[in-house]
Structure formats: C-alpha cells, structure tokens
Amino acid sequence: MVTAGIDVGNQTIKAVVARDGSLAGYSVKYNAGDVVAVSKEALSEAAAMAGLSESDITKIVATGAGRKFVPFANDAITEITCDAKGVAALYPEARTVIDIGAEQGRAIRMDGTGKVSDFAVNEKCSAGCGAFTESMARALEIQLNEFGPLALQSTQKVPMNAQCVIFAESEVVSLIHQATPKPDIARAVTDAIAARIASMTRAVGVEQPVALIGGMSKNVGFVDSLEKSLATKLLVHQEPQILGALGAALLAQS
C-alpha cells in the first residue's frame, strides 16, 4: 500500500511517501505562499524519489498549521498525533518528542506505538522557535546556517534575559556595542531558546529517550544547548523536518 503525508508548516512544506509502512521518498520545499502548488510539487518529488507516480498513492493525509489548505488530501490530522507516529516508526524506544519549527514548538510524551499521553505547545511567543533565531542572525549580520556552528565556538557564557524578540534584538545590539564576541552572543541565544523549550518539556514530563525534530534540529548550537539543559543526549534524525509528514503517511495506512 502506498500512502502520502503532507506537513504544511509556516516556513516549509514537507511531503513523504510511504510504501507498506516504510519511508520510501520525501521532499522539503520552502513555503512560498501558494500552499496548494508547493504541496503538489513536494508530493511529486517525494513520489519520484520513491520510484513511483502520484497515481500510485491511494490516500493522502495532511498535517501542520496549514493542513486545512490542502484540498487534494483525503484527511487532516493534528501535528501532535503525526509527530508521535512518525517518531515511533523510526525510534520506537523514544518516549518524549520535541518539535521546534519556525513559529511553534511542542513537547509530546508517548508510548512505543506513538500513542500520545500528554503534550504542551509554545505558541504565544516566537522566542522559543526558529523565527527567533532568524531575527538574531539578522541582528548579528550572519547567515542562518552559520548560527549553530558559531555558537559552538563560544568560550564564555553570556546571559540573555529578554524573551521577547524585539527586546532580545535590542539586547543583542547592546552586546555587540560592548564588543562581546559573536560566538558568545550566538551561544546566549541558543541557551535562551533551549531554556524555554526545556521548561515546556518538563511540563509534560521528560521521559527518556528524547527525540528532537523540526527545523531547529538542524541548528547544532541549539541541539547542544538543549542537550545540556535537559541533561540528556537527543535522538536527531538526518532529516528531522520530515517526521511529522512521515507520521501522516503512516496514519493514512490505518
């Protein structure tokens, strides 16, 4: 059986094609605004990677913030359910999932089958999400992909108290004017985000092992900060953005 999952996030759209319960192909595309067109393009690329055509797909499930804007999907399921299902498929030993995207973060506690027992969502402020890092990268005048490696070069701890993006940008500018090294500022940012996410995760109970998914998983500095904040090694897939779409594809088979 061939099914597909489409995860429509605020910044990227992910498509996964599953065949007989296993990941067969995937695609990650920038969400340029036309959700339908980009979703179809992502689905086509995922099917091609799997060596299949779109006509081979028997059912499509959409998830993510924009899941209701995929008219060709047969069903829509929440990110919480899909995240848990996708992680359980690749990491059945995982008991906690942390998903950090561009504008939202969530922590999920589950069993080995992907059944959710509790969850928490951080959606009131982007200071715990990828958008915060993007704003800080602009303030530091560096590329986003430089942020994580730069944070790992830090040699001293610099506290950052501001939790609002606007105030944090002002704080970063002040640190720059004080000639604070950029690596130390970058580390202060990743530590601040990690502290917020760790607090949210503890609200649902940190049960190990812990899997980290979503776009922020690609920021090595943030991963390091979160591991230290939670005092545990995180499970991070090589394509951490696609696990929600994988969960959607697998749920389409049930």
Secondary structure as the mmCIF struct_conf table of DSSP 4:
data_model
#
loop_
_struct_conf.conf_type_id
_struct_conf.id
_struct_conf.beg_label_comp_id
_struct_conf.beg_label_asym_id
_struct_conf.beg_label_seq_id
_struct_conf.end_label_comp_id
_struct_conf.end_label_asym_id
_struct_conf.end_label_seq_id
STRN STRN1 VAL A 2 VAL A 8
BEND BEND1 ASN A 10 GLN A 11
STRN STRN2 THR A 12 ARG A 19
TURN_TY1_P TURN_TY1_P1 ASP A 20 GLY A 21
STRN STRN3 SER A 22 TYR A 30
BEND BEND2 GLY A 33 GLY A 33
HELX_RH_AL_P HELX_RH_AL_P1 VAL A 35 MET A 49
TURN_TY1_P TURN_TY1_P2 ALA A 50 GLY A 51
HELX_RH_3T_P HELX_RH_3T_P1 GLU A 54 ASP A 56
STRN STRN4 LYS A 59 THR A 63
BEND BEND3 GLY A 64 GLY A 64
TURN_TY1_P TURN_TY1_P3 ALA A 65 GLY A 66
HELX_RH_3T_P HELX_RH_3T_P2 ARG A 67 PHE A 69
TURN_TY1_P TURN_TY1_P4 PRO A 71 PHE A 72
BEND BEND4 ASN A 74 ASN A 74
STRN STRN5 ASP A 75 ALA A 76
HELX_RH_AL_P HELX_RH_AL_P2 GLU A 79 LEU A 90
TURN_TY1_P TURN_TY1_P5 PRO A 92 GLU A 93
STRN STRN6 THR A 96 ILE A 100
BEND BEND5 ALA A 102 GLU A 103
STRN STRN7 GLY A 105 MET A 110
TURN_TY1_P TURN_TY1_P6 GLY A 112 THR A 113
STRN STRN8 VAL A 116 ASN A 122
BEND BEND6 LYS A 124 LYS A 124
HELX_RH_3T_P HELX_RH_3T_P3 SER A 126 GLY A 128
BEND BEND7 CYS A 129 CYS A 129
HELX_RH_AL_P HELX_RH_AL_P3 GLY A 130 LEU A 140
TURN_TY1_P TURN_TY1_P7 GLU A 141 GLU A 141
HELX_RH_AL_P HELX_RH_AL_P4 LEU A 144 ALA A 151
TURN_TY1_P TURN_TY1_P8 LEU A 152 GLN A 153
BEND BEND8 GLN A 156 GLN A 156
BEND BEND9 CYS A 164 CYS A 164
HELX_RH_AL_P HELX_RH_AL_P5 VAL A 165 HIS A 177
TURN_TY1_P TURN_TY1_P9 GLN A 178 ALA A 179
HELX_RH_AL_P HELX_RH_AL_P6 LYS A 182 VAL A 204
BEND BEND10 GLN A 208 PRO A 209
STRN STRN9 VAL A 210 ILE A 213
BEND BEND11 GLY A 214 GLY A 214
HELX_RH_3T_P HELX_RH_3T_P4 GLY A 215 LYS A 218
HELX_RH_AL_P HELX_RH_AL_P7 VAL A 220 LEU A 230
TURN_TY1_P TURN_TY1_P10 ALA A 231 ALA A 231
BEND BEND12 THR A 232 THR A 232
HELX_LH_PP_P HELX_LH_PP_P1 LYS A 233 LYS A 233
STRN STRN10 LEU A 234 LEU A 235
BEND BEND13 GLN A 238 GLU A 239
HELX_RH_3T_P HELX_RH_3T_P5 PRO A 240 ILE A 242
HELX_RH_AL_P HELX_RH_AL_P8 LEU A 243 LEU A 251
TURN_TY1_P TURN_TY1_P11 ALA A 252 GLN A 253
#
